[in-house]
Amino acid sequence: MVVTRRQFTQGSLALIASTQVASARARKKLKILLIDGMNNHTWKVATAGIREILADTTLFTVDVLTTPPADANAAAWNGWRPNFIQYDAVINNFNSGFTADSILWPQPVRDSLEKYVSGGGGLVSYHAANNAFLAWPEYNQMIGMGWRPKSYGPSVHIGDHDEVVVVPQGEGFEPNHPPRLDFQIHVRDTHHPITNGMPRVWLHPSEQLTHGQHGPVDGFTFLTYAHSPVTQQSEPMDWVHSYGKGRVYTTMLGHTWTKEPSPDLECVGFQTLLARGVQWTASGRVTIPIPRDFPGPAHISLRHLRSLNETL
């Protein structure tokens, strides 16, 4: 078949156009909604750190939505209605307390988040966000284990051969943690997109090593763990779960302190883990590479975050 110059030109233009569309799609940033407003931690520091970590990847846009304060009246809460469906994932950096009488988001907001995640949206539970909403059953189904008493449900630790050991309801440890310390993160699941390619063991600085988390555990994939000097067991640090069609990523890392440095947020390992976790939650895939300066088993690697000094 003879191809005319006009046909060749039209074909070339069509190829260029389709390439440009594909390139534009590849460059399209994932839209993230970060919710804060209450916490037993310095949530402003955490929010600033999360935003900078994600911004440095150039893959995300992050909108921050702050809840009404704890003493807000009903009118303020009635006017607070996040539009989850506009976003690829939601990061929860909110914790109003771990008791049954702690502040809950309004029922329409809870219904909306459940519908959003089950319909295919992403949810990231950041550090103390797993303390929140004891009286919201579906939230606990989404995040799995939370800062709950051992009477609430089973817990998990990781065995000597990376097996998941389920501790029955009513047994094990109550939730707690030792003072901040450096500890090794162990990658349990080396095949999941979030942790694929990471060193099996890396050193993480000045962090809160939480133990005794309880709640639903069936169907969860535990990605990382750390050995607790309190329980003398390996405690899960990061895990993922499907809720309907949606993806949920829970991390216990990322503690912040009032008027103190937070080198844990400046850890290259944590920054990589968080960014990859958010990308997977938002899209189902991970393209963020493992950086050359990733920490190793015996050395810490830090990348300065400008925003932390600004918000202390």
LUMTITOR-899745 format. One record per residue (C-alpha): x, y, z; residue in three letters; residue number from 1. Coordinates in nm, 3 decimals, always signed. Example, Ala and Ser with C-alpha at 12.3 -4.5 7.8 and 13.67 -1.06 7.14 Angstrom:
<sites>
SITE,+1.230,-0.450,+0.780,ALA,1 .
SITE,+1.367,-0.106,+0.714,SER,2 .
</sites>
This chain:
<sites>
SITE,+0.000,+0.000,+0.000,MET,1 .
SITE,+0.130,+0.344,-0.095,VAL,2 .
SITE,+0.103,+0.607,+0.180,VAL,3 .
SITE,+0.064,+0.962,+0.053,THR,4 .
SITE,+0.247,+1.255,+0.209,ARG,5 .
SITE,-0.085,+1.386,+0.338,ARG,6 .
SITE,-0.171,+1.051,+0.499,GLN,7 .
SITE,+0.177,+1.030,+0.651,PHE,8 .
SITE,+0.146,+1.382,+0.790,THR,9 .
SITE,-0.200,+1.316,+0.933,GLN,10 .
SITE,-0.078,+0.993,+1.088,GLY,11 .
SITE,+0.223,+1.164,+1.239,SER,12 .
SITE,+0.007,+1.443,+1.383,LEU,13 .
SITE,-0.231,+1.186,+1.529,ALA,14 .
SITE,+0.061,+1.000,+1.688,LEU,15 .
SITE,+0.201,+1.322,+1.833,ILE,16 .
SITE,-0.142,+1.419,+1.967,ALA,17 .
SITE,-0.195,+1.080,+2.131,SER,18 .
SITE,+0.155,+1.092,+2.280,THR,19 .
SITE,+0.085,+1.437,+2.420,GLN,20 .
SITE,-0.243,+1.318,+2.574,VAL,21 .
SITE,-0.068,+1.017,+2.729,ALA,22 .
SITE,+0.209,+1.241,+2.857,SER,23 .
SITE,-0.044,+1.484,+3.003,ALA,24 .
SITE,-0.221,+1.199,+3.176,ARG,25 .
SITE,+0.110,+1.076,+3.314,ALA,26 .
SITE,+0.182,+1.426,+3.448,ARG,27 .
SITE,-0.160,+1.464,+3.607,LYS,28 .
SITE,-0.110,+1.504,+3.978,LYS,29 .
SITE,-0.296,+1.299,+4.234,LEU,30 .
SITE,-0.533,+1.511,+4.441,LYS,31 .
SITE,-0.502,+1.460,+4.815,ILE,32 .
SITE,-0.723,+1.594,+5.094,LEU,33 .
SITE,-0.549,+1.620,+5.433,LEU,34 .
SITE,-0.779,+1.660,+5.734,ILE,35 .
SITE,-0.653,+1.797,+6.064,ASP,36 .
SITE,-0.779,+2.019,+6.347,GLY,37 .
SITE,-0.752,+1.813,+6.666,MET,38 .
SITE,-0.486,+1.577,+6.795,ASN,39 .
SITE,-0.294,+1.481,+7.106,ASN,40 .
SITE,+0.014,+1.556,+6.893,HIS,41 .
SITE,+0.130,+1.878,+6.728,THR,42 .
SITE,-0.089,+1.833,+6.423,TRP,43 .
SITE,+0.023,+2.157,+6.258,LYS,44 .
SITE,+0.380,+2.029,+6.246,VAL,45 .
SITE,+0.267,+1.693,+6.108,ALA,46 .
SITE,+0.047,+1.857,+5.845,THR,47 .
SITE,+0.331,+2.083,+5.733,ALA,48 .
SITE,+0.569,+1.789,+5.716,GLY,49 .
SITE,+0.328,+1.569,+5.518,ILE,50 .
SITE,+0.261,+1.849,+5.269,ARG,51 .
SITE,+0.632,+1.910,+5.211,GLU,52 .
SITE,+0.714,+1.539,+5.179,ILE,53 .
SITE,+0.442,+1.495,+4.916,LEU,54 .
SITE,+0.522,+1.823,+4.737,ALA,55 .
SITE,+0.886,+1.720,+4.696,ASP,56 .
SITE,+0.778,+1.424,+4.483,THR,57 .
SITE,+0.597,+1.661,+4.237,THR,58 .
SITE,+0.326,+1.394,+4.205,LEU,59 .
SITE,+0.057,+1.537,+4.434,PHE,60 .
SITE,-0.153,+1.839,+4.507,THR,61 .
SITE,-0.256,+1.863,+4.871,VAL,62 .
SITE,-0.554,+2.054,+5.007,ASP,63 .
SITE,-0.578,+2.091,+5.385,VAL,64 .
SITE,-0.917,+2.097,+5.553,LEU,65 .
SITE,-0.921,+2.183,+5.924,THR,66 .
SITE,-1.215,+2.078,+6.139,THR,67 .
SITE,-1.398,+2.314,+6.372,PRO,68 .
SITE,-1.232,+2.333,+6.717,PRO,69 .
SITE,-1.334,+2.107,+7.003,ALA,70 .
SITE,-1.562,+2.374,+7.152,ASP,71 .
SITE,-1.738,+2.455,+6.824,ALA,72 .
SITE,-2.116,+2.473,+6.822,ASN,73 .
SITE,-2.350,+2.262,+6.611,ALA,74 .
SITE,-2.375,+2.527,+6.341,ALA,75 .
SITE,-2.000,+2.513,+6.278,ALA,76 .
SITE,-2.008,+2.136,+6.243,TRP,77 .
SITE,-2.318,+2.147,+6.024,ASN,78 .
SITE,-2.124,+2.369,+5.786,GLY,79 .
SITE,-1.823,+2.136,+5.775,TRP,80 .
SITE,-1.880,+1.902,+5.482,ARG,81 .
SITE,-1.568,+1.764,+5.308,PRO,82 .
SITE,-1.623,+1.683,+4.940,ASN,83 .
SITE,-1.428,+1.357,+4.939,PHE,84 .
SITE,-1.524,+1.255,+4.586,ILE,85 .
SITE,-1.305,+1.533,+4.442,GLN,86 .
SITE,-0.991,+1.359,+4.568,TYR,87 .
SITE,-0.787,+1.049,+4.491,ASP,88 .
SITE,-0.710,+0.991,+4.859,ALA,89 .
SITE,-0.778,+1.135,+5.203,VAL,90 .
SITE,-0.510,+1.157,+5.473,ILE,91 .
SITE,-0.651,+1.164,+5.824,ASN,92 .
SITE,-0.431,+1.360,+6.066,ASN,93 .
SITE,-0.718,+1.405,+6.313,PHE,94 .
SITE,-0.757,+1.259,+6.660,ASN,95 .
SITE,-1.019,+1.384,+6.904,SER,96 .
SITE,-0.945,+1.112,+7.160,GLY,97 .
SITE,-0.963,+0.737,+7.207,PHE,98 .
SITE,-1.270,+0.712,+7.433,THR,99 .
SITE,-1.629,+0.643,+7.332,ALA,100 .
SITE,-1.739,+0.999,+7.418,ASP,101 .
SITE,-1.470,+1.167,+7.202,SER,102 .
SITE,-1.585,+1.399,+6.925,ILE,103 .
SITE,-1.715,+1.226,+6.614,LEU,104 .
SITE,-1.745,+1.383,+6.272,TRP,105 .
SITE,-2.109,+1.455,+6.186,PRO,106 .
SITE,-2.308,+1.156,+6.064,GLN,107 .
SITE,-2.335,+1.288,+5.705,PRO,108 .
SITE,-1.954,+1.321,+5.692,VAL,109 .
SITE,-1.907,+0.969,+5.826,ARG,110 .
SITE,-2.156,+0.831,+5.574,ASP,111 .
SITE,-1.981,+1.021,+5.298,SER,112 .
SITE,-1.636,+0.886,+5.386,LEU,113 .
SITE,-1.766,+0.529,+5.405,GLU,114 .
SITE,-1.928,+0.566,+5.063,LYS,115 .
SITE,-1.617,+0.732,+4.919,TYR,116 .
SITE,-1.372,+0.464,+5.034,VAL,117 .
SITE,-1.596,+0.165,+4.962,SER,118 .
SITE,-1.656,+0.308,+4.615,GLY,119 .
SITE,-1.285,+0.314,+4.532,GLY,120 .
SITE,-1.135,+0.611,+4.718,GLY,121 .
SITE,-0.819,+0.595,+4.925,GLY,122 .
SITE,-0.769,+0.657,+5.297,LEU,123 .
SITE,-0.444,+0.706,+5.490,VAL,124 .
SITE,-0.459,+0.683,+5.870,SER,125 .
SITE,-0.161,+0.887,+5.990,TYR,126 .
SITE,-0.009,+0.796,+6.328,HIS,127 .
SITE,-0.255,+0.899,+6.604,ALA,128 .
SITE,-0.551,+0.902,+6.364,ALA,129 .
SITE,-0.594,+0.538,+6.462,ASN,130 .
SITE,-0.673,+0.662,+6.815,ASN,131 .
SITE,-0.982,+0.842,+6.690,ALA,132 .
SITE,-1.343,+0.732,+6.653,PHE,133 .
SITE,-1.379,+0.439,+6.891,LEU,134 .
SITE,-1.758,+0.471,+6.850,ALA,135 .
SITE,-1.747,+0.461,+6.466,TRP,136 .
SITE,-1.756,+0.090,+6.371,PRO,137 .
SITE,-1.688,+0.135,+5.999,GLU,138 .
SITE,-1.384,+0.353,+6.060,TYR,139 .
SITE,-1.241,+0.075,+6.273,ASN,140 .
SITE,-1.311,-0.170,+5.991,GLN,141 .
SITE,-1.122,+0.055,+5.753,MET,142 .
SITE,-0.808,+0.108,+5.960,ILE,143 .
SITE,-0.792,-0.227,+6.140,GLY,144 .
SITE,-0.610,-0.208,+6.470,MET,145 .
SITE,-0.631,+0.113,+6.669,GLY,146 .
SITE,-0.542,+0.250,+7.011,TRP,147 .
SITE,-0.809,+0.035,+7.177,ARG,148 .
SITE,-0.823,-0.164,+7.501,PRO,149 .
SITE,-0.753,-0.533,+7.467,LYS,150 .
SITE,-1.119,-0.600,+7.549,SER,151 .
SITE,-1.206,-0.431,+7.216,TYR,152 .
SITE,-1.065,-0.699,+6.988,GLY,153 .
SITE,-0.765,-0.910,+6.888,PRO,154 .
SITE,-0.417,-0.775,+6.827,SER,155 .
SITE,-0.121,-0.884,+6.618,VAL,156 .
SITE,+0.252,-0.923,+6.656,HIS,157 .
SITE,+0.500,-1.061,+6.407,ILE,158 .
SITE,+0.673,-1.391,+6.478,GLY,159 .
SITE,+1.036,-1.494,+6.438,ASP,160 .
SITE,+0.977,-1.602,+6.079,HIS,161 .
SITE,+0.772,-1.298,+5.975,ASP,162 .
SITE,+0.447,-1.483,+6.038,GLU,163 .
SITE,+0.142,-1.293,+6.165,VAL,164 .
SITE,+0.057,-1.400,+6.520,VAL,165 .
SITE,-0.300,-1.313,+6.619,VAL,166 .
SITE,-0.355,-1.252,+6.990,VAL,167 .
SITE,-0.718,-1.318,+7.092,PRO,168 .
SITE,-0.947,-1.048,+7.226,GLN,169 .
SITE,-0.887,-0.985,+7.595,GLY,170 .
SITE,-0.526,-1.103,+7.584,GLU,171 .
SITE,-0.195,-0.937,+7.512,GLY,172 .
SITE,-0.092,-0.581,+7.597,PHE,173 .
SITE,-0.288,-0.265,+7.647,GLU,174 .
SITE,-0.188,+0.017,+7.407,PRO,175 .
SITE,+0.122,+0.210,+7.505,ASN,176 .
SITE,+0.474,+0.298,+7.399,HIS,177 .
SITE,+0.818,+0.360,+7.551,PRO,178 .
SITE,+0.987,+0.702,+7.539,PRO,179 .
SITE,+1.106,+0.809,+7.194,ARG,180 .
SITE,+1.399,+0.607,+7.064,LEU,181 .
SITE,+1.585,+0.503,+6.751,ASP,182 .
SITE,+1.482,+0.161,+6.624,PHE,183 .
SITE,+1.508,-0.062,+6.320,GLN,184 .
SITE,+1.218,-0.094,+6.079,ILE,185 .
SITE,+1.187,-0.444,+5.933,HIS,186 .
SITE,+1.017,-0.485,+5.597,VAL,187 .
SITE,+0.795,-0.790,+5.627,ARG,188 .
SITE,+0.625,-0.777,+5.283,ASP,189 .
SITE,+0.892,-0.723,+5.018,THR,190 .
SITE,+0.649,-0.765,+4.728,HIS,191 .
SITE,+0.384,-0.505,+4.806,HIS,192 .
SITE,+0.416,-0.193,+4.586,PRO,193 .
SITE,+0.470,+0.031,+4.889,ILE,194 .
SITE,+0.767,-0.161,+5.027,THR,195 .
SITE,+0.898,-0.332,+4.714,ASN,196 .
SITE,+1.268,-0.259,+4.670,GLY,197 .
SITE,+1.327,-0.129,+5.024,MET,198 .
SITE,+1.612,-0.273,+5.231,PRO,199 .
SITE,+1.484,-0.545,+5.459,ARG,200 .
SITE,+1.606,-0.353,+5.765,VAL,201 .
SITE,+1.667,+0.020,+5.815,TRP,202 .
SITE,+1.726,+0.248,+6.110,LEU,203 .
SITE,+1.460,+0.506,+6.198,HIS,204 .
SITE,+1.531,+0.793,+6.442,PRO,205 .
SITE,+1.363,+0.926,+6.754,SER,206 .
SITE,+1.018,+0.775,+6.711,GLU,207 .
SITE,+0.733,+0.642,+6.919,GLN,208 .
SITE,+0.727,+0.261,+6.900,LEU,209 .
SITE,+0.363,+0.182,+6.971,THR,210 .
SITE,+0.238,-0.156,+7.088,HIS,211 .
SITE,-0.092,-0.309,+7.199,GLY,212 .
SITE,-0.315,-0.202,+6.910,GLN,213 .
SITE,-0.646,-0.388,+6.888,HIS,214 .
SITE,-0.931,-0.427,+6.640,GLY,215 .
SITE,-1.029,-0.612,+6.324,PRO,216 .
SITE,-0.730,-0.799,+6.178,VAL,217 .
SITE,-0.880,-1.030,+5.915,ASP,218 .
SITE,-0.772,-0.948,+5.561,GLY,219 .
SITE,-0.499,-0.702,+5.655,PHE,220 .
SITE,-0.151,-0.710,+5.503,THR,221 .
SITE,+0.124,-0.613,+5.747,PHE,222 .
SITE,+0.410,-0.442,+5.568,LEU,223 .
SITE,+0.661,-0.347,+5.839,THR,224 .
SITE,+0.736,-0.408,+6.205,TYR,225 .
SITE,+0.974,-0.307,+6.482,ALA,226 .
SITE,+1.094,-0.488,+6.793,HIS,227 .
SITE,+0.952,-0.334,+7.111,SER,228 .
SITE,+1.172,-0.312,+7.422,PRO,229 .
SITE,+0.852,-0.320,+7.629,VAL,230 .
SITE,+0.669,-0.622,+7.491,THR,231 .
SITE,+0.983,-0.798,+7.361,GLN,232 .
SITE,+0.780,-0.868,+7.048,GLN,233 .
SITE,+0.784,-0.739,+6.693,SER,234 .
SITE,+0.502,-0.485,+6.664,GLU,235 .
SITE,+0.338,-0.389,+6.331,PRO,236 .
SITE,+0.418,-0.037,+6.214,MET,237 .
SITE,+0.248,-0.021,+5.871,ASP,238 .
SITE,-0.036,-0.216,+5.715,TRP,239 .
SITE,-0.284,-0.202,+5.428,VAL,240 .
SITE,-0.637,-0.319,+5.369,HIS,241 .
SITE,-0.918,-0.313,+5.114,SER,242 .
SITE,-1.249,-0.162,+5.215,TYR,243 .
SITE,-1.497,-0.235,+4.940,GLY,244 .
SITE,-1.322,-0.112,+4.625,LYS,245 .
SITE,-1.104,+0.131,+4.819,GLY,246 .
SITE,-0.751,+0.107,+4.958,ARG,247 .
SITE,-0.651,+0.194,+5.315,VAL,248 .
SITE,-0.297,+0.248,+5.445,TYR,249 .
SITE,-0.228,+0.280,+5.818,THR,250 .
SITE,+0.106,+0.393,+5.956,THR,251 .
SITE,+0.200,+0.410,+6.323,MET,252 .
SITE,+0.503,+0.625,+6.240,LEU,253 .
SITE,+0.516,+1.004,+6.224,GLY,254 .
SITE,+0.497,+1.121,+6.586,HIS,255 .
SITE,+0.548,+1.493,+6.651,THR,256 .
SITE,+0.637,+1.673,+6.972,TRP,257 .
SITE,+0.547,+2.017,+7.102,THR,258 .
SITE,+0.833,+2.267,+7.055,LYS,259 .
SITE,+1.080,+1.986,+6.990,GLU,260 .
SITE,+1.246,+1.864,+6.670,PRO,261 .
SITE,+1.085,+1.576,+6.482,SER,262 .
SITE,+1.377,+1.395,+6.315,PRO,263 .
SITE,+1.148,+1.099,+6.250,ASP,264 .
SITE,+0.969,+1.311,+5.985,LEU,265 .
SITE,+1.307,+1.399,+5.833,GLU,266 .
SITE,+1.404,+1.032,+5.802,CYS,267 .
SITE,+1.447,+0.946,+5.433,VAL,268 .
SITE,+1.303,+0.602,+5.500,GLY,269 .
SITE,+0.988,+0.744,+5.657,PHE,270 .
SITE,+0.947,+1.006,+5.384,GLN,271 .
SITE,+0.977,+0.740,+5.115,THR,272 .
SITE,+0.740,+0.503,+5.293,LEU,273 .
SITE,+0.477,+0.771,+5.346,LEU,274 .
SITE,+0.492,+0.909,+4.991,ALA,275 .
SITE,+0.473,+0.561,+4.839,ARG,276 .
SITE,+0.188,+0.471,+5.076,GLY,277 .
SITE,-0.010,+0.776,+4.972,VAL,278 .
SITE,+0.055,+0.711,+4.601,GLN,279 .
SITE,-0.058,+0.349,+4.632,TRP,280 .
SITE,-0.366,+0.446,+4.829,THR,281 .
SITE,-0.458,+0.711,+4.572,ALA,282 .
SITE,-0.382,+0.515,+4.254,SER,283 .
SITE,-0.318,+0.149,+4.328,GLY,284 .
SITE,+0.038,+0.170,+4.198,ARG,285 .
SITE,+0.375,+0.308,+4.303,VAL,286 .
SITE,+0.627,+0.484,+4.079,THR,287 .
SITE,+0.827,+0.669,+4.346,ILE,288 .
SITE,+1.178,+0.520,+4.347,PRO,289 .
SITE,+1.384,+0.412,+4.646,ILE,290 .
SITE,+1.638,+0.697,+4.684,PRO,291 .
SITE,+2.012,+0.639,+4.695,ARG,292 .
SITE,+2.034,+0.794,+5.042,ASP,293 .
SITE,+1.783,+0.548,+5.193,PHE,294 .
SITE,+1.893,+0.446,+5.546,PRO,295 .
SITE,+2.055,+0.113,+5.622,GLY,296 .
SITE,+2.044,-0.125,+5.919,PRO,297 .
SITE,+2.297,+0.073,+6.120,ALA,298 .
SITE,+2.280,+0.427,+5.983,HIS,299 .
SITE,+2.017,+0.698,+5.987,ILE,300 .
SITE,+1.960,+0.914,+5.680,SER,301 .
SITE,+1.792,+1.253,+5.717,LEU,302 .
SITE,+1.651,+1.499,+5.463,ARG,303 .
SITE,+1.575,+1.839,+5.611,HIS,304 .
SITE,+1.217,+1.965,+5.598,LEU,305 .
SITE,+1.200,+2.344,+5.587,ARG,306 .
SITE,+0.841,+2.351,+5.713,SER,307 .
SITE,+0.919,+2.192,+6.050,LEU,308 .
SITE,+1.116,+2.489,+6.180,ASN,309 .
SITE,+0.845,+2.726,+6.057,GLU,310 .
SITE,+0.570,+2.551,+6.253,THR,311 .
SITE,+0.747,+2.473,+6.583,LEU,312 .
</sites>
